[in-house]
Amino acid sequence: MTAMIEVENLSFRFDSRAVLRDLSFSIPPGESVALLGANGAGKSTLLWCLLGLLHGQGSVRLFGEKPARTNLARVGVVFQNPEDQLFMPTLLDDLTLALLNRGIARQLAEQRALAALAQAGLEEHAREPATHLSLGQRKRAAIALALVGEPELLVLDEPTAELDPRAVRELTALLLRLPGARLIATHHLEFARQVATRVLVLAEGRLIADGPAESVLAEAALLTEAGLI
């Protein structure tokens, strides 16, 4: 079975500074993976390389091929700041636009948009702008925007950033309801424990751990080395 993500000997530099150092791992279909690391560990840079936004040395493959428009269409991406993705007059417009741009008829696009908002518990806010929502609701709306394309893989960058405990619980519950594979960049250990079955740990651009979430998250010395505790 073809892996959803395959990374082999990936390195990346900003000018003279090494940000990613010889990373290798793969993610099979259906797996939920947390990418853990302190601020500056290289998590976002790695995600950008996986999505073809940055190009380093080594190999990156999505669904067995180099990142390209065809296979990136199979990935739903959720950025750290929902304002980067939600900017139309209403949430329904935000989600519908994504489908109209793919050539889907408006009626079907609106049906799928409403269904995705319902998955996120936001159907009652469909005709409101994102600016009327709390940050937690906007984060879930950004996930709904990713879901509307019916992706095989969700990639999320720091989804719990700046959220209060209740909003984290709501976000966690949403992710646990969703089928399919996920790669979630975070430094929130309890969140990772709940939503991931496997953990990758980055420290100063190096992959220092890759294993079952419960096992890796029980290693206090490792988490200390990574700057996570």
N, C-alpha and C positions, 0 to 999 in steps of 0.2 A: 504493500500500500504506500503510495507516494506521500511523503511528509508535507505538511502545510508550509513549514519553514525549515530551511536547511542553511546553516551558516558554517563555513569552513575557513579557518585561519583568517578571520576578518580583523583588520587593523585600520585605524583611522587617526589622522593627525590634523589638528588646527595649527597651521604654520609649523612651528618646531615642536609643539606640545602633543605628545601621544595621548589620545583620548580613549581609544579602544585598542587592546593589545591581544592579537592572536586568539580571537574567540572562535569556538567551534561548538555547535549544539544543533539539535533538530527537534521539531515539535510535530508529533503525529496528529492525524485527524481526531477531533473530539476532546483533546486534552486542555485542561485549564491550568495555565502557567503564570506564576507571579515572577516578575523581574524586579528583584530587590536591590537596593543600593542607596547610600546616602546621597545628598545633593552633590553633584559634581562627579558622581561615579561613572557616568557615561550612559545612563539609561535612555535619555531622550535621543542622544546621538545614535545609539543602536537602533532605536525605533525608526529614525529617519533613514538610516541605511537600509533597513528591511523594506521600507516603503519606496526606495529608489530616490529619495530626496537628497541624500548624500551618497557619495561613492568612495569607498575605501579600497584597500588592498585585500585580496582574498575573494571568497565566493559567497554570494547571497542568492538563494532561490526561493520563490514562492510557488507552491504547487508544482515543483519540479522544473521551473523555468526562471530566468532572470526577471526581476520586477519590471512589469510593463503594463500598459493600460488594460490589456485583456485580463491578466491575473489580479491586478489591483482592484478590478471591479468585483472580485470575489471577497474582498476584505472591507470590513466596516471599521472606520477609524474615529476615535473619540479623543479630541485634543484636551489638554489640561484646562484651557479657558473656553467655556461654551460660547462666549461672545465671538470667538473666531469662526463659529459655524452657524450661529443663529442670528440673523440680521434682517429677515423679512418682516412685513407688518404683522403676521400671525405665525404661530407654530405650524399650523396647517400649510401655510404658504412655504415655510422653510422646507418641510418634508415633501410637499408636492413638487417643488422646484427640482429637487434632486432626481425625481422620477421623470419629470417632463424632459429634463436634459438627456435622459436615456431613451427618449422617444416613446414613452408610455403615454397612452391616451389620458386626458385629464380626469375623466370619471374614475377610471381604474386607479390612477395615481392618488386621487383623494381617498378612495376606499382603503388603499394600502397605507396611506399616511395616517388615517384615523385608527386603523388596526395597530400600527406601531405605537401611536400615542396611548392607546388603551393598554398595550403591554407594559408601558412605563407608568401607568396610573395617572395619565395626564389628559384623558379624553375631554374632560370638562374645561380644559384650558386651550382647546384646539384653536379657538378664534381670538386668542389673546396674544399680544407680542411677548417675546421672551423677557423683556424688561419688566413685565408685571409679575414675574415668578421669583421665588426665592432662589438662592444659589443651588441648593440641593435639587430643586425642581428643574432648573436650567441644565444641570448635569445630567439628569435623567432624560430631559428632552434631547440633549445631544446624543445620548445612547439611542433614543428612538429614531433620530435622524440616521444613525448608522444602521439600525435594524431595517429601515424601510427598503433598503436595497437587497434584503434577504441574503446577507453575507454568510460565507462558510466559516469565516474567522473574524473575531473582534479583536482590535488592538486599542488599548486604552492607556493614555499617558496621565499618571497621577490623578485618578478620578476622585479621590477623597480629599484632595488639597483644599484647605480652608473650610471644610465642612464641619458642622457640629455633630455630636454623637448621634442624634436622631436622624439627620440626613445621611450619615454613613450607614446606619441600619437600613434605611429605605433603599439606598443604593445597593447594598449587599443583597437584600431580599430580591431586588430586580435581577441582579446578575445570576443568582442561584436559580431563578425561574427559567433562564434562557438556555436553550440547547446549544450545542456546537462548541468549537474551540475558542479559547481566549488567551491573549497575552496581555498582562496587566502590569505596567510599570508603576511601582509604588515604594514608599518606605514605611508604610503603615503595616506593622507586623500582624496585628490581630485581624485586620481586614484580609491580608494575604492568607492567613491561616483558614479563614472561613470560605474564601472564594476560589482557592487554588489547591490542586492536588500535587503540584510539583513547583519547586522554587529554583530559580537561577539567582545567584548572588554575585553582583559586581562590586569590585573595590578597586578604585583607581584604574578603571578600564580593563581590569582582568576578571575573568570568570573564576571565582574562588570556590564555588559550590554549585552543584546541580543534583537535586535529588528530591525524594518525597517531602512534601511540605512539613509534615509533623516532625520528621527526623531532622531536617535542616534547621527548622525554627527552634528546636530544643538545644542547639549547640551555641551556648552563650559565648564561648571564646570566639567562634566564627563570626557571630553577629557583632561582637565588639570590634573585631578586626575590620569589619565592613563599615563601622561607624553607625550601626543601626540601633545599638543600645549603649 
